[in-house]
Structures are given as C-alpha cells and as structure tokens.
C-alpha cells in the first residue's frame, strides 16, 4: 500500500469495530500492530518520493536457517566507484535489533556492495562499515 495513513486505517478497520477502544489503546501505548511493517512502509514512501526504485532481496530455505535472509531495500548510489554501487538498506522499528540478515548478505555479495544503511529510531552514527540514519534522514539517501 503506497499510503501509510490508508494502510493504518485499513489495518485498524479490520481489527477494531469500536474506535473508542482503539483510541484508549493508542493513549495507553498498548496498540497491537506490526510497527516494523509501518516503518518499512514509511521508508518506502520516502525512497519513492526521492525517485529510488523499490527493490528488496529475500532468500528462503525450509531446512537451513542460516540460509534465510531478507534485506528491506536495495538502492543504487548515484556515483560510480571502483566497486558496484548497490547499497543495502535495513529498516529497524525498535531500539533493540540484530543485523543477522545484513551480515549474511554482505558476506555473500561483498564484491557487489557499497556502504550499507540502517534506518532506525536512534541517532546518526557512521562506523567504518555501516551508516546508521534516523528515520527522518531517509530522504538524504
């Protein structure tokens, strides 16, 4: 769904018949909703608004858990370097998260990748191999 507001309305419309209960849960911070889905949708909207095509990567294995991975978005750097210009982007909706998929993806495709980004609710941070951006900084990609 391209409109995050419409997505939220639709998600609540099917679960909540009494909107008073919805508002009480919202005020008490007890809303049962997949925040990751909403955060990814918001980031997708910001990426599309900045003319990024939306690509993702998913690899599934029924038998081997180590082979399962998912990257939320793949974007292309505008400048070419001696490496390929594909940047993996992971979206994290909470302050506690792991980077397992990103680490597996980078190990598998290192020669094709540029700097990976983590879009999260925390502050900006640049390490030698990952750039962490606050959600509001997504349009700067």
N, C-alpha and C positions, 0 to 999 in steps of 0.2 A: 504494500500500500504506500503510495508516494506522499500522502499527507499524514503526518504524525498525529495531529488532532483528530482526524477522522478515524485513524487506527485505534486510538484510545477510546473514542466514543463507541466504536463498533465492539471493541473488546469488552467494555463495561456493559453495553446494552444487552449482550447475550448472557452475562453473568448476574446482572443486577436488575431486578424488577422494581425494587424500591430504592429510588435515588436518595432518599433520606439516609438510608443505611450506608450508601456509597459515600456521602459527604461526612458522616460520622467517622467511618474508617479512614478517610482521607485526612481528617483533622487529627486523628489519633495515631497516624502513621502505621496503620495496620492493613493497608491495602495489599491484597494478594494479586500481584501482577508480575510478569516476567520483565524486570527492569532492563535486562540485557537486550531484549527484543526492541524495547522503546529506544534505548541508547543507540543501537545499531541503526534503527530507522532514522533517528535524528542526524546521525553522522552521514548516512546515505543521502539525505536531503541536502546537507551542506556540501558534500562532494559533488553532487549533480549540479547544484547551483553554481559551482566553480568549474563546470564543464569536464569533470572527470567521468569517464565511462565507469560503470559499476561492474567490477569483476571480483570473484571470490575463488577460493580454492578449497576443495573438500576431498578427502581421501578416507574411505571407509573400509574396514576389514572386520568381518564377523569373528574371526578366530584370533587375530593378533592385535591386542590393544595398543601396542607400540606403533602399529602402522596407521592408527586412526589420527587424523588431524584435520583442522579446519582453520582457514585464515579468512577473516571477515571481509577484507578488501585488498585488492592489488591495484596500485596506482602507478602511473608512469611519470618519472621525472621529466621535466622539460628540457634539461640539458643533458647531453650525452657525455659520458666519460669513458675511460678505458674498460669499465665494467658495464654490464647491462643496466638498464635504468628502471628496473621493476622494484617498487617499494611495497613490502607487505605492511598492512595496517590492521592492528588488532584493537578492538573496542572493549573496554572493561567498564562495567557499570558500578562496581563497588571498589572499596579501597583494598580489599583482600583478593588477590588473584594470582594465578600462575601463568607462566609463559611456555608451557609444555609444547603446545602446537607450534608456536613460533620457533622454538629451539629445534624441533624436529624438521620443520620446513626449511630453516636456514641450513641445517646440516645436509639436507638432501639437495637443495638448489643454490648453494652458496655462490657458485660462479655466475649465476644469472641475476643476483640481487644487489640492490643498493641499500641504503640505510632503512631499517625498519622503524615503524612508528607505533607507539602505544597511545591510543586516545583514551584518557581516563579522567576521573574526577579529581585527581591530585594536581600538583603544581608542575610547571615545566621543568624538565630535567634532561640533560644531554650526557649520556655516558659515551664511552668510546665506540660502542656498537649499537645503541638504541636511542631513539629520541622519544621522550615522553611528553605528550602535549595535553593540556587541559582541553576539555570538550569545546569550549568557546574558541579555541585556536585552530580548529579543523579547517576553516576557510583559508588558512595560510598555507595549506599544503599545495 
